[in-house]
Amino acid sequence: MRKIKKQAKKQIRKMKKARGITLIALVITIIVLLILAGVSIATLTGDNGILTKATSAKTSTEKATAEEKVSIEVLGSYGTDGRIDKNKLNENLEKVDGLTSGLPISSLPATVVVDGYEIEIDENGNVEVIIAQENTAEEPENWEKTSKTDDEWYSYADTANGNTEVNVNAPKLRGAMTPIKYVGSDATEQTGSKWANAITQDGSMWVWIPRYAYKITSGYHTAGTADEGGTIEVAFIDTNNNFLNGESGTIVTDPEDVTYTEEGVQNEWLVHPAFTSSAENGGGFGEITGIWVGKFEATGSYDSSTKTGTLSVKPATSSLRNMTINEQYKFAQTGTYGETVTLNSHMAKNSEWGAVAYLGQSKYGANGQKVQRNTNGSYYTGGSNTESTIYGANKTQSTTYNAYGVYDMNGGAWERAASYVDYGDNMSSNSKTYGGYGEEGSILGKDSTERATSTAYKTVVSGQQKDVLKPSKMRCKIKTSKV
């Protein structure tokens, strides 16, 4: 009897052990299946998954198809003079399958919608699908978001002739860039030229400077007091260098082609170099329709030990300082402002700073009035840490003498630009120290060839005497290759 019990216990232990093995094996099998399922799902639906890639490829194909439909009709719309015939363009586009809005087109640039995609046709017949994104940034104080079709968004007005509105190249918006208009309590009192303003995804503020040609008609290269200056005539033009407002005369693109009267008056209109494809003269991004310029000095934070930080352009904020020119030059190019599209952010060159200054002194800006100095001891952008003060009491610090212009052009932190004179072996120690001499990707460059070469991001001028580059402020600027 005892033997039978012993054998029974032994058998029960075997059965328990067998059941345990079965359960463990089952659990392992389930885990393996779950892992395989997870891998399969990730392969199908992840950021690089098959389904995601398939959807992306489908969308890219659809966009390319819509763009091609428009491009074909645009190519067939040129007249014998080499320009686009608007009547022929409208006739051709009416035949496009999937076109739902945008006709008739009376002027270029213009936008049409094909297969649900917004497609822009510029003055040169270039066609591009506009990828719009929602801007979730908070509205700046005293400003509100609007649309690019809002008649109140901007008005480049001739302040010398009753604030008559003139034609300019329409501002080009990229990514989540959103138009904004001033709605402060004194909005109705803000007279004068109203340049286009916009915000990026991070809430940074920008001002549109349209392409123009200029002619200095008095005071050219003459000395005067701080309150004296020459007369700068400005004419807005398209990328084919046609006048947009009925002016007349010869337009040239190379400063060497400008001739002068005995009194020093320009005979020809000169396309401002900042809008041209010539890097040597201060351009480099192509024949562009305009540039977005930071409304204020650059703000944010910067860690000199790690060379990292945040970059923005905001009012009533202490500006970025205590950086070498090279640090500013390199840091400015890292700016994304919360956007996912390429904006070509960079430190302003002297030509680009000049494009703002010239327009500001013309009849489309402060009209010869002196832009007041930002003397704020804490270096607050706009001259105050109170935004209502910036757009009210401090509006004469703006290039338009109202809330719509560019601030901090006079005063604030040090005025410096991504431009320098190349003195070769005679370059001063200060230039080498602050300019990143011999450093890869620095403003001065790692070798003599790079130091002497102008690019879209810096202008180099040859010289014969020693120069001094100092730590400075920077004005970050958005420029895009098709703007």
RASUL-V705922 format. One record per pair of residues at least 6 apart in sequence whose ideal C-beta (glycine too) atoms are under 7 Angstrom apart, sorted by the first residue. I is the first residue (numbers start at 1). J is the second residue. Records with the same first field share a line. If there is no record, write none. Layout:
BEGIN
I: J ; J
END
This chain:
BEGIN
42: 49
43: 49 ; 50
44: 50 ; 51
45: 51 ; 52
46: 52
62: 115
63: 117 ; 129
66: 98 ; 114 ; 115 ; 117 ; 119 ; 129
67: 119 ; 127 ; 129
69: 96 ; 98 ; 114
70: 96 ; 112 ; 114 ; 119 ; 121 ; 127
71: 127
73: 92 ; 93 ; 96
74: 84 ; 89 ; 121 ; 125 ; 127
76: 92
77: 84 ; 85 ; 88 ; 89 ; 92
78: 84 ; 85
79: 85
84: 108 ; 125
86: 105 ; 106
89: 105
90: 103 ; 104 ; 105
93: 99 ; 103 ; 112
94: 103
96: 114
98: 114 ; 115
99: 112 ; 113 ; 114
100: 113
101: 112 ; 113
102: 110 ; 111 ; 112 ; 113
103: 112
108: 121 ; 122 ; 123
109: 120 ; 121 ; 122 ; 123 ; 170
110: 121
111: 118 ; 119 ; 120
112: 119
117: 129
118: 130 ; 132
119: 127 ; 129
120: 128 ; 130
121: 127
123: 238 ; 239 ; 240
124: 239 ; 240
126: 482
128: 482
133: 175 ; 176
134: 176
135: 176 ; 178 ; 199 ; 201
136: 201
137: 199 ; 201 ; 202 ; 203
138: 203
139: 145 ; 180
140: 180 ; 199 ; 203 ; 205
141: 387
142: 182 ; 183 ; 184 ; 387 ; 388 ; 391
143: 180 ; 181 ; 182 ; 183
144: 180 ; 181 ; 183
145: 178 ; 180
146: 153 ; 179 ; 180 ; 181
147: 179
148: 173 ; 179
150: 179 ; 181
152: 181
153: 179 ; 181 ; 196
154: 194 ; 195 ; 196
155: 165 ; 193 ; 194
156: 165 ; 166 ; 168 ; 193 ; 195 ; 210 ; 364
157: 163 ; 164 ; 165 ; 192 ; 193 ; 194 ; 364
158: 164 ; 166 ; 363 ; 364
159: 192 ; 193 ; 363 ; 364 ; 367
160: 363 ; 367
163: 191 ; 192
166: 236 ; 245
167: 236 ; 244 ; 245
168: 210 ; 236 ; 244
169: 210 ; 211 ; 238 ; 289 ; 290
171: 196 ; 198 ; 208 ; 290
172: 289 ; 480 ; 483
173: 198
174: 341 ; 343 ; 480
175: 339 ; 340 ; 341
176: 200 ; 201 ; 339
177: 198 ; 200
178: 198 ; 199
179: 196 ; 198
180: 197 ; 198 ; 199
182: 190 ; 391 ; 403 ; 404
184: 388 ; 391 ; 403
186: 392
190: 402 ; 403
191: 402
192: 400 ; 401 ; 402
193: 364 ; 365 ; 400
194: 404
195: 207 ; 208 ; 400 ; 404 ; 405
196: 207 ; 208
197: 205 ; 206 ; 207 ; 295 ; 404
198: 206
199: 205
200: 206 ; 337 ; 338 ; 339
201: 337 ; 338 ; 339
202: 312 ; 337 ; 338
203: 314
204: 312 ; 313 ; 314 ; 337
205: 295 ; 296 ; 313 ; 314 ; 315
206: 292 ; 293 ; 294 ; 295 ; 313 ; 478
207: 293 ; 295 ; 405 ; 406
208: 290 ; 292
209: 290 ; 291 ; 293 ; 355 ; 356 ; 359
210: 236 ; 289 ; 290
211: 236 ; 237 ; 239 ; 275 ; 288 ; 289 ; 290
212: 234 ; 235 ; 236 ; 237 ; 272 ; 359
213: 235 ; 237 ; 251 ; 269 ; 270 ; 271 ; 272
214: 232 ; 233 ; 234 ; 269 ; 270 ; 272 ; 358
215: 233 ; 266 ; 269
216: 230 ; 232 ; 266
217: 231 ; 233 ; 265 ; 266
218: 230 ; 231 ; 265
219: 229 ; 230 ; 231
220: 230 ; 264 ; 265
221: 264
227: 370
229: 361 ; 368
232: 358 ; 361 ; 362
233: 362
234: 358 ; 359 ; 362 ; 364
235: 243 ; 245 ; 247 ; 269
236: 244 ; 245
237: 243 ; 244 ; 251 ; 271
238: 244
239: 287 ; 289
241: 251 ; 271
249: 268 ; 269
250: 268 ; 269
251: 268 ; 269 ; 271
252: 258 ; 268 ; 270
253: 271 ; 276
255: 270 ; 281
257: 268
258: 266 ; 268 ; 270
259: 267 ; 268
260: 266 ; 267
261: 267
272: 355 ; 358
273: 281 ; 282 ; 283 ; 351
274: 282 ; 283 ; 291 ; 351 ; 352 ; 355
275: 283 ; 288
276: 283 ; 287
277: 283 ; 284 ; 286 ; 287
279: 454 ; 455 ; 456
280: 454
282: 349 ; 350 ; 351 ; 459
284: 455 ; 456
285: 344 ; 456 ; 479 ; 481
286: 481
288: 483
289: 483
290: 483
291: 352 ; 477 ; 479 ; 483
292: 477 ; 478
293: 356 ; 406 ; 475 ; 477
294: 313 ; 475 ; 476 ; 477
295: 313 ; 406 ; 407
296: 313 ; 314 ; 315 ; 381 ; 382 ; 407 ; 408
297: 319 ; 381 ; 408 ; 412 ; 413 ; 473 ; 475
298: 311 ; 313 ; 319 ; 320 ; 474 ; 475 ; 476
299: 312 ; 313 ; 314 ; 317 ; 319 ; 320 ; 381
300: 309 ; 310 ; 311 ; 312 ; 320
301: 309 ; 310
302: 309 ; 320 ; 323 ; 331
303: 309
304: 327
309: 331
311: 331 ; 334 ; 335 ; 476
312: 337
313: 476
314: 381
315: 381 ; 382 ; 387 ; 390
316: 380 ; 381 ; 382 ; 384 ; 385 ; 386 ; 387 ; 390
317: 380 ; 381
318: 378 ; 379 ; 380
319: 379 ; 381 ; 412 ; 413 ; 473
320: 474
321: 379 ; 413 ; 473
322: 471
323: 471
324: 434 ; 471
325: 416 ; 434 ; 435 ; 443 ; 469 ; 471 ; 472
326: 434 ; 435 ; 436 ; 442 ; 443
328: 347 ; 472 ; 474
329: 347 ; 418 ; 443
330: 441
332: 345 ; 346 ; 347 ; 474 ; 476
333: 345 ; 346 ; 457
335: 345 ; 476
337: 343
343: 478 ; 480
344: 478 ; 479 ; 480 ; 481
345: 476 ; 477 ; 478
346: 418 ; 457 ; 477
347: 418 ; 474 ; 476
348: 417 ; 418 ; 475 ; 477
349: 417 ; 418 ; 419 ; 458 ; 459
350: 417 ; 419 ; 459
351: 459
352: 477
353: 417 ; 475
356: 399 ; 406 ; 409
357: 409
359: 365
360: 366 ; 371 ; 399 ; 405 ; 406 ; 409
361: 368
365: 399 ; 400 ; 405
366: 399 ; 400 ; 401
369: 401
371: 397 ; 399 ; 409 ; 410
372: 396 ; 397 ; 410
373: 410 ; 411
374: 383 ; 397 ; 408 ; 410 ; 411 ; 412
375: 411
376: 383 ; 384
379: 412 ; 413
381: 407 ; 408
382: 390 ; 394 ; 407
383: 390 ; 394 ; 397
384: 390 ; 394
391: 403
395: 401 ; 402 ; 403
397: 407
398: 405 ; 406 ; 407
399: 405 ; 406 ; 409
412: 473
413: 473
414: 470 ; 471 ; 472 ; 473
415: 473
416: 470 ; 472 ; 473
418: 443 ; 457 ; 458
419: 458 ; 459
420: 435 ; 460 ; 467 ; 469
421: 461 ; 463 ; 467
422: 451 ; 452 ; 460 ; 461 ; 462 ; 463
423: 463 ; 465 ; 466 ; 467
424: 448
426: 466
428: 466 ; 467 ; 468
430: 468 ; 469
431: 467 ; 468 ; 469
434: 469 ; 470 ; 471
435: 442 ; 443 ; 444 ; 469
436: 442 ; 443 ; 444
437: 444
438: 446
439: 446
440: 446
443: 458
444: 451
445: 451
452: 460
453: 460
454: 460
END
